[in-house]
Amino acid sequence: MSGATEDRYPDVFGQARGVDGGGRESARAEVAARLAELPRRAVRLSHDIPASAAVLCKAADGT
């Protein structure tokens, strides 16, 4: 991030629609590649923090 751009993380998902999030292209590509290696799982979280934490722990454990 830099003062010349908006305060946001690099747009690795391509959702900013033309806003340059800063950083080197190679760094953005590396982040995108690492994220692509992660397992994909949909979870539904709520305002119940303990319940949401339990769901995330269960998802992280792969059970």
C-alpha positions as CSV (number, residue, x, y, z in Angstrom):
1,M,0.0,0.0,0.0
2,S,1.1,3.5,-0.6
3,G,-0.2,7.0,-0.1
4,A,-0.7,7.4,-3.9
5,T,-3.4,4.7,-3.9
6,E,-6.4,3.9,-1.9
7,D,-5.9,2.2,1.4
8,R,-6.6,-1.4,0.3
9,Y,-4.9,-4.7,-0.2
10,P,-3.8,-5.7,-3.7
11,D,-6.8,-6.5,-5.9
12,V,-5.9,-10.2,-6.3
13,F,-9.5,-11.1,-7.1
14,G,-10.0,-8.4,-9.7
15,Q,-12.9,-6.8,-8.0
16,A,-11.7,-3.2,-7.6
17,R,-12.6,-2.3,-11.2
18,G,-9.7,-0.2,-12.3
19,V,-8.3,0.8,-8.9
20,D,-4.6,0.1,-8.7
21,G,-4.0,-1.5,-5.3
22,G,-0.2,-1.0,-5.6
23,G,2.5,-3.5,-5.2
24,R,4.5,-5.3,-7.9
25,E,2.7,-7.5,-10.4
26,S,5.0,-10.4,-9.5
27,A,3.9,-10.0,-5.8
28,R,0.2,-10.0,-6.8
29,A,0.7,-13.0,-9.0
30,E,2.5,-14.9,-6.1
31,V,-0.3,-14.1,-3.7
32,A,-3.0,-15.2,-6.2
33,A,-1.1,-18.5,-6.9
34,R,-0.8,-19.2,-3.2
35,L,-4.5,-18.5,-2.6
36,A,-5.4,-20.8,-5.6
37,E,-3.7,-23.7,-3.8
38,L,-5.9,-23.4,-0.7
39,P,-8.9,-25.7,-0.4
40,R,-12.2,-24.1,-1.3
41,R,-15.0,-24.4,1.2
42,A,-18.1,-22.4,1.7
43,V,-19.0,-21.5,5.3
44,R,-21.8,-19.5,6.8
45,L,-20.8,-17.3,9.7
46,S,-23.1,-15.3,12.0
47,H,-22.8,-12.7,14.7
48,D,-22.5,-15.5,17.2
49,I,-18.8,-15.4,17.6
50,P,-18.2,-18.7,19.5
51,A,-20.4,-20.5,17.0
52,S,-18.6,-18.9,14.0
53,A,-15.2,-19.7,15.6
54,A,-16.2,-23.3,16.0
55,V,-17.3,-23.5,12.3
56,L,-14.0,-22.1,11.2
57,C,-12.0,-24.4,13.4
58,K,-13.9,-27.4,12.1
59,A,-13.4,-26.2,8.5
60,A,-9.6,-25.7,9.1
61,D,-9.4,-29.2,10.6
62,G,-11.0,-30.7,7.5
63,T,-13.7,-32.5,9.4
